[in-house]
Structures are given as structure tokens and as C-alpha cells.
């Protein structure tokens, strides 16, 4: 019985994390969520990321593959080389739906190692923004 209870806790939408509620429905909040997402990945904090990603989350990556919420959370728990930076973030809110478009720059050894444009789509429910879908496209690598 204890094992079943532990499995139930671990499979909860937010991995037992206390997700923020009462978030404002404005662009600044969405931009901050993108920065929180970045920090969660860099700090291997799957619980924080679970608060951002909706249960039905899927991302289309630069190769056209779909990445599920569970895959995204699992990859967030792994160490990565370098770090990422966000640029040119623009959020747009339409009631309970919003999107954020921006550029992510992956930096290794102090130099840009890759750059991509992304769009994340959010819905407002349970008093917070949850990302339901995303898309990422890499910029061509320069010689």
C-alpha cells in the first residue's frame, strides 16, 4: 500500500511541488515564467518545471519530433554542458490564452554554441499559467 501511495505522489502533475497561484494575466508574468523555466532546467529542478508544463504539454523540436511532458521533465533532471540565455522575449495575452516568442542561445565555454527561436503557448487555469505547447527552430550554424 505504501508503494502505491508513493507512486501516486510521484505521478502528480507537479511532482508534489507547491505551484504558484494567483499569477497575473500579463506579459511580464509570462516573461518571468520563461526565465523560471530556464533556471529550472539549469538547476535540474523537475518539480519547478512540472509547475510550468501542463499535463498535455508537447513541444515540436527543430527536427520535427514531438517531445512529451514526461520526456521534458526527465531531460530537465540531467546535467547539461554550458548554459542557456534568453533574448528578444515577447509575450502576448488574449484572456486565458497567451504565447511567448523568443530566442534561446546555448553558450559553452563562454561562446554561443547554438541559437533557436521558440514559441510557447500558455493557458491560464488553476490560478496560474501552464504551457500546453511549444515549438523550436534552430538558426543555421555559421561556419
DSSP file (Angstrom, degrees, kcal/mol; ACC not computed):
  #  RESIDUE AA STRUCTURE BP1 BP2  ACC     N-H-->O    O-->H-N    N-H-->O    O-->H-N    TCO  KAPPA ALPHA  PHI   PSI    X-CA   Y-CA   Z-CA
    1    1 A X     >        0   0    0      0, 0.0     4,-2.0     0, 0.0     5,-0.1   0.000 360.0 360.0 360.0 -38.9    0.0    0.0    0.0
    2    2 A X  H  >  +     0   0    0      1,-0.2     4,-2.4     2,-0.2     5,-0.2   0.889 360.0  52.8 -62.7 -38.8    2.9    2.4    0.8
    3    3 A X  H  > S+     0   0    0      1,-0.2     4,-2.6     2,-0.2    -1,-0.2   0.919 107.6  50.7 -63.8 -43.2    4.4    1.8   -2.6
    4    4 A X  H  > S+     0   0    0      1,-0.2     4,-2.0     2,-0.2    -1,-0.2   0.895 110.6  49.9 -61.0 -40.1    1.1    2.7   -4.3
    5    5 A X  H  X S+     0   0    0     -4,-2.0     4,-2.1     2,-0.2    -1,-0.2   0.908 110.7  49.3 -65.9 -41.9    0.8    5.9   -2.3
    6    6 A X  H  X S+     0   0    0     -4,-2.4     4,-2.6     1,-0.2    -2,-0.2   0.907 110.2  50.9 -64.1 -41.3    4.4    6.9   -3.2
    7    7 A X  H  X S+     0   0    0     -4,-2.6     4,-1.7     1,-0.2    -1,-0.2   0.893 108.6  52.4 -62.5 -38.7    3.7    6.2   -6.9
    8    8 A X  H  < S+     0   0    0     -4,-2.0     4,-0.3    -5,-0.2    -1,-0.2   0.915 110.8  47.1 -62.8 -43.1    0.6    8.4   -6.7
    9    9 A X  H >< S+     0   0    0     -4,-2.1     3,-1.1     1,-0.2    -2,-0.2   0.920 112.8  48.6 -63.9 -44.2    2.6   11.2   -5.2
   10   10 A X  H 3< S+     0   0    0     -4,-2.6    -1,-0.2     1,-0.3    -2,-0.2   0.765 110.3  51.6 -69.6 -25.3    5.4   11.0   -7.8
   11   11 A X  T 3< S+     0   0    0     -4,-1.7    -1,-0.3    -5,-0.2    -2,-0.2   0.411  80.9 121.4 -93.2   3.7    2.9   10.9  -10.7
   12   12 A X  S X  S-     0   0    0     -3,-1.1     3,-1.9    -4,-0.3    -3,-0.0  -0.293  79.8-106.1 -63.4 153.7    1.1   14.0   -9.6
   13   13 A X  T 3  S+     0   0    0      1,-0.3    -1,-0.1     2,-0.1    40,-0.1   0.805 118.4  31.0 -53.8 -33.6    1.1   16.8  -12.1
   14   14 A X  T >  S-     0   0    0      3,-0.1     3,-2.7    37,-0.1    -1,-0.3   0.121 107.8-114.5-115.3  22.0    3.6   18.9  -10.2
   15   15 A X  T <  S-     0   0    0     -3,-1.9    -2,-0.1     1,-0.3     3,-0.1   0.837  77.1 -56.1  50.5  36.7    5.6   16.2   -8.5
   16   16 A X  T 3  S+     0   0    0      1,-0.2    -1,-0.3    -7,-0.1     2,-0.1   0.489 101.4 143.3  79.0   2.6    4.4   17.3   -5.2
   17   17 A X    <   -     0   0    0     -3,-2.7     2,-1.2    30,-0.1    -1,-0.2  -0.396  59.1-117.2 -74.8 152.1    5.6   20.9   -5.7
   18   18 A X        -     0   0    0     -3,-0.1     2,-0.1    -2,-0.1    -1,-0.1  -0.773  37.4-154.6 -87.3  97.4    3.7   23.9   -4.4
   19   19 A X        -     0   0    0     -2,-1.2    29,-0.0     1,-0.1    -5,-0.0  -0.461  21.2-102.9 -75.6 144.9    3.0   25.6   -7.7
   20   20 A X        -     0   0    0     -2,-0.1     2,-0.3     2,-0.0     3,-0.1  -0.331  39.7-171.5 -65.4 147.1    2.3   29.3   -7.7
   21   21 A X        +     0   0    0      1,-0.1   107,-0.2   107,-0.1   106,-0.2  -0.878  59.2  47.4-131.1 167.9   -1.2   30.5   -7.9
   22   22 A X  S    S+     0   0    0    105,-0.8   106,-0.2    -2,-0.3    -1,-0.1   0.744  71.6 170.1  73.0  23.0   -2.7   33.9   -8.3
   23   23 A X        -     0   0    0    104,-2.3    -1,-0.2    -3,-0.1     2,-0.1  -0.380  37.2-108.5 -66.1 145.3   -0.4   34.8  -11.2
   24   24 A X        -     0   0    0      1,-0.1     2,-1.2    -2,-0.1   105,-0.1  -0.411  18.1-126.5 -71.8 150.1   -1.2   38.0  -13.0
   25   25 A X  S    S+     0   0    0     -2,-0.1     2,-0.3     4,-0.1    70,-0.1  -0.526  71.6 110.4 -94.5  65.5   -2.5   37.7  -16.6
   26   26 A X  S  > S-     0   0    0     -2,-1.2     4,-1.4     1,-0.1     3,-0.2  -0.903  79.6-108.8-138.4 167.2    0.1   40.0  -18.1
   27   27 A X  H  > S+     0   0    0     -2,-0.3     4,-2.3     1,-0.2     5,-0.2   0.870 113.0  58.5 -63.2 -40.3    3.1   39.9  -20.3
   28   28 A X  H  > S+     0   0    0      1,-0.2     4,-2.2     2,-0.2    -1,-0.2   0.880 104.0  52.2 -61.1 -38.4    5.7   40.5  -17.6
   29   29 A X  H  > S+     0   0    0     -3,-0.2     4,-2.1     1,-0.2    -1,-0.2   0.909 109.6  49.1 -64.1 -42.0    4.5   37.4  -15.7
   30   30 A X  H  X S+     0   0    0     -4,-1.4     4,-1.9     2,-0.2    -2,-0.2   0.882 109.5  51.4 -66.2 -38.6    4.9   35.2  -18.8
   31   31 A X  H  X S+     0   0    0     -4,-2.3     4,-1.7     1,-0.2    -1,-0.2   0.914 110.1  49.9 -63.7 -41.7    8.4   36.5  -19.4
   32   32 A X  H  X S+     0   0    0     -4,-2.2     4,-2.4     1,-0.2    -2,-0.2   0.875 106.6  55.8 -64.5 -36.5    9.3   35.7  -15.8
   33   33 A X  H  X S+     0   0    0     -4,-2.1     4,-2.6     1,-0.2    -1,-0.2   0.896 104.4  53.3 -62.6 -39.5    7.9   32.2  -16.3
   34   34 A X  H  X S+     0   0    0     -4,-1.9     4,-2.1     1,-0.2    -1,-0.2   0.903 110.2  47.2 -61.8 -39.9   10.2   31.7  -19.3
   35   35 A X  H  X S+     0   0    0     -4,-1.7     4,-2.4     2,-0.2    -2,-0.2   0.878 111.0  51.6 -68.2 -37.3   13.2   32.7  -17.1
   36   36 A X  H  X S+     0   0    0     -4,-2.4     4,-2.6     2,-0.2    -2,-0.2   0.901 108.4  52.3 -63.3 -41.3   11.9   30.4  -14.3
   37   37 A X  H  X S+     0   0    0     -4,-2.6     4,-2.1     2,-0.2    -2,-0.2   0.932 109.6  48.8 -58.5 -48.2   11.7   27.6  -16.9
   38   38 A X  H  X S+     0   0    0     -4,-2.1     4,-2.4     1,-0.2    -2,-0.2   0.923 112.6  47.2 -60.1 -46.6   15.3   28.2  -17.9
   39   39 A X  H  X S+     0   0    0     -4,-2.4     4,-2.5     1,-0.2    -1,-0.2   0.889 108.8  55.5 -62.9 -39.6   16.5   28.2  -14.3
   40   40 A X  H  <>S+     0   0    0     -4,-2.6     5,-3.3     2,-0.2    -1,-0.2   0.908 110.6  44.9 -60.5 -42.5   14.6   25.0  -13.6
   41   41 A X  H ><5S+     0   0    0     -4,-2.1     3,-1.2     3,-0.2    -2,-0.2   0.933 114.6  47.7 -67.3 -45.8   16.4   23.2  -16.4
   42   42 A X  H 3<5S+     0   0    0     -4,-2.4    -2,-0.2     1,-0.3    -1,-0.2   0.831 116.4  43.8 -65.6 -31.6   19.8   24.6  -15.5
   43   43 A X  T 3<5S-     0   0    0     -4,-2.5    -1,-0.3    -5,-0.2    -2,-0.2   0.325 110.3-121.8 -94.6   7.0   19.3   23.7  -11.8
   44   44 A X  T < 5 +     0   0    0     -3,-1.2     2,-1.0     1,-0.2    -3,-0.2   0.884  57.0 156.7  53.7  43.4   17.8   20.2  -12.7
   45   45 A X     >< +     0   0    0     -5,-3.3     4,-1.9    -6,-0.2     3,-0.2  -0.727  14.8 170.3-103.1  82.8   14.6   21.2  -10.9
   46   46 A X  H  > S+     0   0    0     -2,-1.0     4,-2.4     1,-0.2    -1,-0.2   0.817  75.9  59.9 -64.2 -31.0   12.0   18.9  -12.5
   47   47 A X  H  > S+     0   0    0      2,-0.2     4,-1.0     1,-0.2    -1,-0.2   0.916 106.3  46.1 -64.8 -42.7    9.4   19.9   -9.8
   48   48 A X  H  > S+     0   0    0     -3,-0.2     4,-0.7     1,-0.2     3,-0.5   0.909 113.9  48.7 -65.5 -41.0    9.7   23.6  -10.7
   49   49 A X  H >X S+     0   0    0     -4,-1.9     4,-2.2     1,-0.2     3,-1.0   0.867 103.6  61.1 -66.0 -35.6    9.4   22.7  -14.4
   50   50 A X  H 3< S+     0   0    0     -4,-2.4    -1,-0.2     1,-0.3    -2,-0.2   0.799  98.4  58.0 -62.0 -28.4    6.4   20.5  -13.7
   51   51 A X  H 3< S+     0   0    0     -4,-1.0    -1,-0.3    -3,-0.5    -2,-0.2   0.782 110.9  42.8 -70.1 -26.3    4.5   23.6  -12.3
   52   52 A X  H << S+     0   0    0     -3,-1.0    79,-3.4    -4,-0.7     2,-0.5   0.858 101.8  73.5 -87.6 -39.4    5.0   25.3  -15.7
   53   53 A X  E  < S-a  131   0A   0     -4,-2.2    79,-0.2    77,-0.2    -1,-0.0  -0.658  77.2-135.0 -86.7 125.5    4.2   22.4  -18.1
   54   54 A X  E >   -     0   0A   0     77,-2.8     3,-1.9    -2,-0.5    15,-0.1  -0.315  28.4-106.7 -68.4 158.4    0.6   21.3  -18.4
   55   55 A X  E 3  S+     0   0A   0      1,-0.3    14,-0.3    14,-0.1    15,-0.2   0.854 121.9  47.2 -54.8 -36.7   -0.2   17.6  -18.3
   56   56 A X  E 3  S+     0   0A   0     12,-0.1    -1,-0.3    13,-0.1    76,-0.1   0.301  83.9 144.1 -91.3   9.9   -0.9   17.7  -22.1
   57   57 A X  E <   +     0   0A   0     -3,-1.9    12,-1.0    74,-0.2     2,-0.3  -0.165  19.1 169.8 -53.6 137.1    2.2   19.6  -22.9
   58   58 A X  E     -aB 133  68A   0     74,-1.0    76,-1.7    10,-0.2     2,-0.4  -0.980  15.6-159.3-144.7 143.5    4.0   18.7  -26.2
   59   59 A X  E     -aB 134  67A   0      8,-2.1     8,-2.9    -2,-0.3     2,-0.7  -0.983  12.7-142.8-123.4 136.0    6.8   20.5  -28.0
   60   60 A X  E     -aB 135  66A   0     74,-2.6    76,-2.2    -2,-0.4     6,-0.2  -0.868  29.0-151.5 -91.9 118.8    7.7   20.2  -31.6
   61   61 A X    >   -     0   0    0      4,-2.9     3,-2.0    -2,-0.7    76,-0.0  -0.220  31.7 -89.0 -87.9-178.8   11.5   20.3  -31.8
   62   62 A X  T 3  S+     0   0    0      1,-0.3    76,-0.1     2,-0.1    -1,-0.1   0.652 127.2  52.2 -65.9 -16.2   13.8   21.5  -34.5
   63   63 A X  T 3  S-     0   0    0      2,-0.1    -1,-0.3    74,-0.0     3,-0.1   0.432 120.2-106.4 -96.7  -1.2   13.8   18.0  -36.1
   64   64 A X  S <  S+     0   0    0     -3,-2.0     2,-0.1     1,-0.3    -2,-0.1   0.415  75.5 136.2  92.6  -1.7   10.1   17.8  -36.2
   65   65 A X        -     0   0    0     -5,-0.1    -4,-2.9     1,-0.0     2,-0.5  -0.483  54.1-124.2 -78.5 150.1    9.8   15.3  -33.3
   66   66 A X  E     -B   60   0A   0     -6,-0.2     2,-0.5    -2,-0.1    -6,-0.2  -0.828  19.6-157.3 -95.0 132.3    7.2   15.7  -30.5
   67   67 A X  E     -B   59   0A   0     -8,-2.9    -8,-2.1    -2,-0.5     2,-0.1  -0.947  11.9-145.3-111.1 123.0    8.5   15.9  -27.0
   68   68 A X  E  >  -B   58   0A   0     -2,-0.5     4,-2.4   -10,-0.2   -10,-0.2  -0.292  26.3-106.2 -81.9 168.6    6.1   15.0  -24.2
   69   69 A X  H  > S+     0   0    0    -12,-1.0     4,-2.8   -14,-0.3     5,-0.2   0.929 120.7  51.5 -58.4 -47.5    5.8   16.5  -20.8
   70   70 A X  H  > S+     0   0    0      1,-0.2     4,-2.2     2,-0.2    -1,-0.2   0.884 110.8  47.8 -62.7 -38.4    7.3   13.4  -19.2
   71   71 A X  H  > S+     0   0    0      2,-0.2     4,-2.3     1,-0.2    -1,-0.2   0.907 112.0  50.1 -67.2 -41.4   10.3   13.4  -21.6
   72   72 A X  H  X S+     0   0    0     -4,-2.4     4,-1.7     2,-0.2    -2,-0.2   0.912 111.9  47.7 -62.9 -42.8   10.9   17.1  -21.0
   73   73 A X  H  X S+     0   0    0     -4,-2.8     4,-0.8     1,-0.2    -1,-0.2   0.899 111.4  50.6 -66.3 -40.0   10.8   16.6  -17.2
   74   74 A X  H >< S+     0   0    0     -4,-2.2     3,-0.7    -5,-0.2    -2,-0.2   0.904 110.6  48.8 -64.1 -41.0   13.2   13.6  -17.5
   75   75 A X  H >< S+     0   0    0     -4,-2.3     3,-1.3     1,-0.2    -1,-0.2   0.817 103.9  61.0 -69.7 -28.8   15.7   15.6  -19.6
   76   76 A X  H 3< S+     0   0    0     -4,-1.7    -1,-0.2     1,-0.3    -2,-0.2   0.758  97.0  60.5 -67.7 -23.3   15.5   18.5  -17.1
   77   77 A X  T << S+     0   0    0     -4,-0.8     2,-0.3    -3,-0.7    -1,-0.3   0.526  92.2  86.0 -81.6  -5.0   16.8   16.2  -14.4
   78   78 A X  S <  S-     0   0    0     -3,-1.3   -34,-0.2    -4,-0.2     2,-0.1  -0.750  84.3-111.3-101.0 143.9   20.0   15.6  -16.4
   79   79 A X        -     0   0    0     -2,-0.3     2,-0.3   -36,-0.1   -37,-0.1  -0.389  34.9-160.9 -67.9 147.2   23.2   17.7  -16.3
   80   80 A X        -     0   0    0    -38,-0.2     2,-0.2     2,-0.2    -1,-0.0  -0.924  20.0-109.8-129.1 154.5   24.0   19.7  -19.4
   81   81 A X  S    S-     0   0    0     -2,-0.3    26,-0.1     2,-0.0    27,-0.0  -0.577  81.5  -9.8 -77.6 146.2   27.1   21.3  -20.8
   82   82 A X  S    S-     0   0    0     -2,-0.2     2,-0.3    24,-0.1    26,-0.2  -0.154  84.6 -92.3  68.8-159.9   27.1   25.1  -20.8
   83   83 A X  E     -C  107   0A   0     24,-2.4    24,-3.6    22,-0.0     2,-0.3  -0.939  25.2-118.9-148.9 169.7   24.1   27.3  -20.1
   84   84 A X  E     -C  106   0A   0     -2,-0.3     2,-0.3    22,-0.2    22,-0.2  -0.849  17.4-163.2-116.2 151.5   21.3   29.0  -22.0
   85   85 A X  E     -C  105   0A   0     20,-2.2    20,-2.9    -2,-0.3     2,-0.4  -0.960  13.9-134.9-129.7 149.3   20.3   32.6  -22.3
   86   86 A X  E     +C  104   0A   0     -2,-0.3     2,-0.3    18,-0.2    18,-0.2  -0.860  25.1 174.8-107.3 140.5   17.0   34.2  -23.5
   87   87 A X  E     +C  103   0A   0     16,-2.7    16,-2.7    -2,-0.4    -2,-0.0  -0.940  55.8  15.7-136.3 158.7   16.8   37.1  -25.9
   88   88 A X  E    S-     0   0A   0     -2,-0.3     2,-0.3    14,-0.2    -1,-0.1   0.822  72.9-177.6  52.1  43.0   14.1   39.0  -27.7
   89   89 A X  E     +     0   0A   0     13,-0.1     2,-0.4    -3,-0.1    13,-0.2  -0.588   6.7 177.0 -78.0 131.2   11.2   37.7  -25.5
   90   90 A X  E     -C  101   0A   0     11,-2.6    11,-2.6    -2,-0.3     2,-0.3  -0.982   7.7-166.8-135.9 122.5    7.7   39.0  -26.4
   91   91 A X  E     -C  100   0A   0     -2,-0.4     2,-0.4     9,-0.2     9,-0.2  -0.835   2.2-168.3-109.6 147.9    4.6   37.8  -24.7
   92   92 A X  E     -C   99   0A   0      7,-2.3     7,-2.0    -2,-0.3     2,-0.4  -0.991   6.2-158.5-137.7 125.9    1.0   38.3  -25.9
   93   93 A X  E     +C   98   0A   0     -2,-0.4     2,-0.2     5,-0.2     5,-0.2  -0.895  14.4 177.6-112.2 133.5   -2.0   37.7  -23.7
   94   94 A X  E >   -C   97   0A   0      3,-3.6     3,-1.1    -2,-0.4     2,-0.6  -0.676  64.7 -75.5-130.2  75.3   -5.6   37.1  -25.0
   95   95 A X  T 3  S-     0   0    0      1,-0.2    -1,-0.1    -2,-0.2    28,-0.0  -0.593 116.5  -4.7  72.3-114.9   -7.7   36.5  -21.9
   96   96 A X  T 3  S+     0   0    0     -2,-0.6    28,-2.5    -3,-0.1     2,-0.4   0.255 128.4  70.8 -96.6  11.7   -6.9   33.0  -20.7
   97   97 A X  E <   +CD  94 123A   0     -3,-1.1    -3,-3.6    26,-0.2     2,-0.3  -0.969  57.2 158.7-128.0 144.0   -4.6   32.2  -23.6
   98   98 A X  E     -CD  93 122A   0     24,-2.2    24,-3.1    -2,-0.4     2,-0.3  -0.976  21.1-151.6-154.3 163.8   -1.1   33.6  -24.3
   99   99 A X  E     -CD  92 121A   0     -7,-2.0    -7,-2.3    -2,-0.3     2,-0.4  -0.992   3.7-154.8-140.2 154.4    2.1   32.9  -26.2
  100  100 A X  E     -CD  91 120A   0     20,-2.4    20,-2.7    -2,-0.3     2,-0.4  -0.995   9.6-169.7-125.5 131.1    5.7   33.9  -25.7
  101  101 A X  E     +CD  90 119A   0    -11,-2.6   -11,-2.6    -2,-0.4     2,-0.3  -0.962  24.7 132.2-119.4 139.5    8.1   34.1  -28.6
  102  102 A X  E     - D   0 118A   0     16,-2.1    16,-2.6    -2,-0.4     2,-0.4  -0.932  48.8 -95.9-164.1-173.8   11.8   34.4  -28.1
  103  103 A X  E     -CD  87 117A   0    -16,-2.7   -16,-2.7    -2,-0.3     2,-0.5  -0.980  24.7-156.8-122.8 133.1   15.3   33.3  -28.9
  104  104 A X  E     -CD  86 116A   0     12,-3.0    12,-2.6    -2,-0.4     2,-0.5  -0.933   6.3-163.6-108.6 132.4   17.4   30.9  -26.8
  105  105 A X  E     -CD  85 115A   0    -20,-2.9   -20,-2.2    -2,-0.5     2,-0.5  -0.968   8.4-149.8-118.0 121.6   21.1   30.9  -27.1
  106  106 A X  E     -CD  84 114A   0      8,-2.9     7,-4.0    -2,-0.5     8,-1.1  -0.803  17.3-163.2 -90.7 127.2   23.1   27.9  -25.8
  107  107 A X  E     +CD  83 112A   0    -24,-3.6   -24,-2.4    -2,-0.5     2,-0.4  -0.940  12.8 176.1-117.4 128.5   26.5   29.0  -24.5
  108  108 A X  E >  S- D   0 111A   0      3,-2.6     3,-2.0    -2,-0.5   -27,-0.0  -0.998  72.9  -2.7-129.9 136.5   29.5   26.7  -24.0
  109  109 A X  T 3  S-     0   0    0     -2,-0.4    -1,-0.1     1,-0.3     3,-0.1   0.845 130.2 -58.1  53.1  37.4   33.0   27.9  -22.9
  110  110 A X  T 3  S+     0   0    0      1,-0.2     2,-0.4    -3,-0.1    -1,-0.3   0.528 119.5  99.0  76.5   5.4   31.8   31.5  -23.0
  111  111 A X  E <  S-D  108   0A   0     -3,-2.0    -3,-2.6     0, 0.0    -1,-0.2  -0.954  82.9 -99.8-127.6 145.0   30.8   31.3  -26.7
  112  112 A X  E     +D  107   0A   0     -2,-0.4    -5,-0.3    -5,-0.2     3,-0.1  -0.407  36.6 176.5 -59.9 130.6   27.5   30.8  -28.4
  113  113 A X  E     -     0   0A   0     -7,-4.0     2,-0.3     1,-0.4    -6,-0.2   0.461  64.3  -4.4-114.9  -6.8   27.2   27.2  -29.5
  114  114 A X  E     -D  106   0A   0     -8,-1.1    -8,-2.9     2,-0.0    -1,-0.4  -0.895  56.6-155.0 178.9 152.0   23.6   27.2  -30.9
  115  115 A X  E     +D  105   0A   0     24,-0.3    24,-3.1    -2,-0.3     2,-0.3  -1.000  13.7 176.3-142.1 137.5   20.7   29.5  -31.3
  116  116 A X  E     -DE 104 138A   0    -12,-2.6   -12,-3.0    -2,-0.4     2,-0.4  -0.991  24.8-134.7-142.5 151.4   17.0   28.8  -31.7
  117  117 A X  E     -DE 103 137A   0     20,-2.9    20,-2.8    -2,-0.3     2,-0.3  -0.869  31.9-173.9-100.3 138.3   13.7   30.7  -32.0
  118  118 A X  E     -DE 102 136A   0    -16,-2.6   -16,-2.1    -2,-0.4     2,-0.4  -0.932  20.6-160.5-133.6 156.7   10.9   29.3  -29.9
  119  119 A X  E     -DE 101 135A   0     16,-2.1    16,-1.9    -2,-0.3     2,-0.4  -0.990  10.8-168.5-133.6 126.4    7.2   29.9  -29.3
  120  120 A X  E     -DE 100 134A   0    -20,-2.7   -20,-2.4    -2,-0.4     2,-0.5  -0.959   9.0-150.8-116.7 134.6    5.4   28.6  -26.1
  121  121 A X  E     -DE  99 133A   0     12,-3.3    11,-2.7    -2,-0.4    12,-1.4  -0.906  16.9-170.2-109.4 129.2    1.6   28.6  -25.8
  122  122 A X  E     -DE  98 131A   0    -24,-3.1   -24,-2.2    -2,-0.5     2,-0.3  -0.847  13.8-160.8-119.8 151.4    0.1   29.0  -22.4
  123  123 A X  E     -DE  97 130A   0      7,-2.4     7,-2.7    -2,-0.3     2,-0.7  -0.959  22.0-128.8-123.6 149.8   -3.4   28.7  -20.9
  124  124 A X  E     + E   0 129A   0    -28,-2.5     2,-0.3    -2,-0.3     5,-0.2  -0.879  47.9 138.1-100.6 115.1   -4.4   30.2  -17.6
  125  125 A X  E >   + E   0 128A   0      3,-2.5     3,-1.5    -2,-0.7    -2,-0.1  -0.988  57.1  23.1-153.9 154.6   -6.1   27.7  -15.2
  126  126 A X  T 3  S-     0   0    0     -2,-0.3     3,-0.1     1,-0.3  -104,-0.1   0.798 130.8 -61.8  57.1  29.9   -6.0   26.8  -11.6
  127  127 A X  T 3  S+     0   0    0      1,-0.2  -104,-2.3  -106,-0.2  -105,-0.8   0.636 119.8  77.2  76.9  14.8   -4.7   30.4  -10.9
  128  128 A X  E <  S- E   0 125A   0     -3,-1.5    -3,-2.5  -107,-0.2     2,-0.4  -0.984  82.5 -99.5-152.2 161.1   -1.6   30.1  -13.0
  129  129 A X  E     - E   0 124A   0     -2,-0.3     2,-0.4    -5,-0.2    -5,-0.2  -0.676  36.3-171.6 -81.4 133.8   -0.1   30.0  -16.4
  130  130 A X  E     - E   0 123A   0     -7,-2.7    -7,-2.4    -2,-0.4     2,-0.5  -0.997  22.1-128.2-128.7 130.6    0.6   26.5  -17.8
  131  131 A X  E     +aE  53 122A   0    -79,-3.4   -77,-2.8    -2,-0.4    -9,-0.3  -0.657  27.9 173.9 -80.2 124.8    2.4   25.8  -21.0
  132  132 A X  E     +     0   0A   0    -11,-2.7   -74,-1.0    -2,-0.5     2,-0.3   0.667  63.5   7.3-103.0 -22.7    0.4   23.5  -23.3
  133  133 A X  E     -aE  58 121A   0    -12,-1.4   -12,-3.3   -76,-0.2     2,-0.3  -0.995  57.5-176.6-158.9 154.0    2.6   23.5  -26.4
  134  134 A X  E     -aE  59 120A   0    -76,-1.7   -74,-2.6    -2,-0.3     2,-0.3  -0.970   8.5-158.7-148.4 163.4    5.8   24.7  -27.8
  135  135 A X  E     -aE  60 119A   0    -16,-1.9   -16,-2.1    -2,-0.3     2,-0.4  -0.992   7.7-167.2-145.7 139.8    7.8   24.9  -31.0
  136  136 A X  E     - E   0 118A   0    -76,-2.2     2,-0.4    -2,-0.3   -72,-0.2  -0.993   4.5-176.1-132.8 135.2   11.5   25.3  -31.5
  137  137 A X  E     - E   0 117A   0    -20,-2.8   -20,-2.9    -2,-0.4     2,-0.2  -0.997  21.0-135.0-130.6 128.2   13.5   26.1  -34.7
  138  138 A X  E     - E   0 116A   0     -2,-0.4   -22,-0.3   -22,-0.3     2,-0.2  -0.540  17.1-124.6 -79.8 144.5   17.3   26.3  -34.8
  139  139 A X        -     0   0    0    -24,-3.1   -24,-0.3    -2,-0.2     3,-0.1  -0.601  43.7 -91.7 -76.0 148.8   19.1   29.0  -36.7
  140  140 A X        -     0   0    0     -2,-0.2     2,-0.3     1,-0.1    -1,-0.1  -0.351  44.5-111.0 -60.9 142.7   21.5   27.7  -39.3
  141  141 A X        -     0   0    0     -3,-0.1     2,-0.3     2,-0.0    -1,-0.1  -0.573  28.4-134.5 -76.3 138.1   25.0   27.2  -37.9
  142  142 A X              0   0    0     -2,-0.3    -1,-0.0     1,-0.1    -3,-0.0  -0.733 360.0 360.0 -93.4 141.8   27.6   29.7  -39.3
  143  143 A X              0   0    0     -2,-0.3    -1,-0.1     0, 0.0    -2,-0.0   0.506 360.0 360.0 -67.0 360.0   31.0   28.3  -40.5
